[in-house]
C-alpha cells in the first residue's frame, strides 16, 4: 500500500494511525526493511508508547524515513500515570524523548490535563515537565470519560461529570471537574499550558528554523484559541 501511494499518487509523507505501532518490534523492523528494500522515497510518522522504544529500533526507523513520533506523556505525576495501567514511568518518558532527539526524530508530546486526582499544582508540574522534555510540539487535551470505561464509571459515582452533551466530548472542551478544579479553571489551565509551551522566544526560534510554515500555522491556531 505504501508503494502504491508513493509511486502512483506521489505521496511524500505517510502517517501510521495505530495507537501502539511500536509495540511489535519485529513488525516495525519488517516494515522498515521493506521500505529500504523497495527504495521508497517517503517520510513517515507514527504513534508510539514510551515504554516500547529502544535505541536500535529508533535507529532503524529513522533510516527508513521516520521523522515524527507522537508520544503519550499524559502526566508528570507518577501516581496518575499508574492509574492509567500503561506501565509508564517518568524515567521511561524522559528516555523516549532523549532517544528520539538522538536519532533526530521530531516528537509530539500528548498530555492529558484534569485526570482523577489532578490539582492546579500537579497540572503546573506537568506543563513544566513537558517544557523540560522540549518536544517539537505538544498537545494538551482534557481528560474525557467515555461510557463503558472504568474512568466513566468512577466519574459518575463521584458526581464529577458536569456536561451531558456528547458533542462536547472532544478532549478539548472540559466535561468533568476534578477535586480541585472547576470546568472553567480547567479550560483556563489548558489555555495557559498552550501559551507557556508555544509562546516561548527560544522555542519559536528553534522551530522556525526547522518547521517554519508548520510552526506559523500552529502558533496562529494557539493564539486564536487563547487570546
C-alpha positions in Angstrom: 0.0 0.0 0.0 2.8 2.4 0.8 4.5 1.6 -2.5 1.2 2.3 -4.3 0.7 5.7 -2.6 4.3 6.7 -3.2 4.7 5.6 -6.9 1.2 6.0 -8.2 0.0 9.0 -6.2 3.3 10.7 -5.4 2.6 10.8 -1.7 5.7 12.0 0.2 4.5 11.7 3.8 2.6 8.9 5.5 1.2 8.6 9.0 0.5 5.2 10.6 -2.7 5.6 12.6 -2.0 2.8 15.1 -2.0 3.7 18.8 0.6 1.1 19.6 2.6 1.0 16.3 5.9 0.2 18.0 4.6 -2.5 20.3 5.6 -5.3 18.0 9.3 -4.6 17.2 9.5 -7.5 14.6 6.6 -6.0 12.6 8.1 -2.5 12.7 11.6 -3.8 11.7 10.0 -5.7 8.8 8.2 -2.6 7.6 11.4 -0.6 7.8 13.3 -3.3 5.9 10.7 -3.3 3.1 10.8 0.5 2.8 14.5 0.3 2.3 14.4 -2.8 0.1 11.9 -1.1 -2.3 13.8 2.2 -2.1 10.7 4.2 -1.3 11.3 7.9 -1.2 8.9 8.7 1.7 8.9 10.2 5.1 6.5 8.9 7.8 5.4 9.2 11.4 3.6 7.1 13.9 2.1 6.9 17.4 4.3 5.1 19.9 4.3 4.2 23.6 7.3 5.4 25.5 7.9 2.0 27.1 8.2 0.3 23.7 11.1 2.3 22.2 14.8 1.3 22.1 17.9 2.8 20.6 18.2 0.1 18.0 14.6 0.3 16.9 14.6 4.1 16.5 17.9 3.9 14.5 16.2 1.5 12.1 13.0 3.6 11.9 15.0 6.8 11.2 17.0 5.1 8.5 13.7 4.0 6.9 12.3 7.5 6.8 10.6 8.0 10.2 10.6 11.7 11.1 7.9 12.1 13.7 6.7 10.3 16.8 3.5 11.0 18.7 4.3 10.1 22.3 1.9 9.8 25.2 3.3 11.8 28.2 -0.1 12.1 30.0 1.2 13.5 33.3 4.2 14.3 35.4 2.6 12.7 38.4 3.7 9.0 38.8 0.5 8.2 40.8 -1.7 9.4 37.9 0.5 7.5 35.4 0.0 4.4 37.5 -3.8 4.9 37.4 -3.7 4.6 33.5 -2.4 1.0 33.9 0.1 1.6 31.0 3.3 0.7 32.8 4.7 4.2 32.2 7.2 5.9 34.4 8.7 9.4 34.4 12.1 7.9 33.6 10.7 6.0 30.6 9.2 9.2 29.3 12.5 11.0 29.6 14.4 8.2 27.9 11.9 8.1 25.0 12.4 11.8 24.2 16.2 11.6 24.7 16.4 8.7 22.2 14.2 10.5 19.7 16.4 13.6 19.9 19.5 11.4 19.5 18.1 10.0 16.2 16.8 13.4 15.0 13.1 12.3 15.1 10.6 15.1 15.8 8.3 14.5 18.8 4.8 15.5 19.6 4.0 15.1 23.3 0.4 14.2 24.1 -0.6 15.4 27.5 -3.9 14.9 29.4 -4.9 17.5 32.0 -7.6 17.0 34.6 -7.2 13.3 35.3 -8.7 12.0 38.6 -6.5 13.4 41.4 -5.2 16.3 39.2 -4.8 19.6 41.0 -3.8 23.0 39.9 -0.3 22.3 41.2 0.0 18.9 39.6 -1.1 20.4 36.2 1.5 23.1 36.6 4.2 20.5 37.3 3.1 18.5 34.2 3.3 21.6 31.9 6.8 22.4 33.3 7.8 18.7 32.7 6.7 18.9 29.1 8.8 22.1 28.7 11.7 20.2 30.2 11.3 17.4 27.7 11.3 20.1 24.9 9.4 18.1 22.2 8.9 19.6 18.8 5.2 20.1 19.5 2.7 19.4 22.4 -1.0 18.7 22.6 -2.7 19.5 25.9 -6.0 17.6 26.0 -8.5 17.5 28.8 -9.4 14.2 30.4 -12.7 12.9 28.9 -14.6 9.9 30.4 -16.3 7.7 27.8 -19.2 5.3 28.6 -18.1 1.8 29.3 -14.7 2.7 30.8 -13.7 2.5 34.4 -12.9 6.2 34.2 -16.5 7.0 33.3 -18.0 4.8 36.0 -15.8 6.3 38.7 -16.6 9.8 37.5 -20.3 9.2 37.6 -20.0 7.7 41.1 -18.1 10.8 42.3 -20.5 13.2 40.5 -17.7 14.8 38.6 -19.3 14.8 35.2 -20.9 18.2 34.6 -21.6 18.0 30.8 -24.1 15.6 29.3 -23.9 16.9 25.7 -22.0 14.1 23.8 -20.9 16.6 21.1 -18.7 18.2 23.8 -16.7 15.1 24.4 -13.9 16.1 22.2 -10.8 16.0 24.5 -10.7 19.8 24.1 -13.7 21.0 26.0 -13.9 20.3 29.7 -16.7 17.9 30.7 -15.8 16.9 34.2 -14.4 18.6 37.3 -11.6 17.4 39.5 -11.5 17.6 43.3 -9.5 20.9 42.8 -10.6 22.4 39.5 -13.9 23.6 38.1 -14.7 23.4 34.4 -13.7 27.0 33.9 -10.5 26.6 35.8 -9.5 23.5 33.7 -10.2 25.4 30.5 -8.0 28.3 31.7 -5.2 25.9 32.8 -5.4 24.4 29.3 -5.1 27.8 27.7 -2.2 28.6 29.9 -0.4 25.3 29.1 -0.6 26.1 25.3 0.7 29.7 25.9 3.5 28.6 28.2 4.7 26.0 25.8 4.3 27.6 22.4 4.9 31.3 23.0 8.5 31.0 24.2 11.0 33.0 22.2 13.6 30.2 22.3 11.1 27.6 21.1 9.8 29.8 18.3 13.3 30.5 17.0 14.3 26.8 17.1 11.2 25.5 15.4 11.0 28.3 12.9 14.4 27.1 11.7 13.2 23.5 11.4 9.4 23.8 10.5 8.7 27.4 9.5 5.3 27.1 7.8 4.1 24.4 10.2 5.1 26.4 13.2 3.4 29.6 12.0 0.2 27.7 11.4 0.4 26.0 14.8 1.1 29.2 16.8 -1.6 31.1 14.8 -4.1 28.4 16.0 -2.9 28.7 19.6 -3.2 32.5 19.6 -6.7 32.2 18.1 -7.7 29.9 20.9 -6.1 31.6 23.9 -6.4 35.3 23.2 
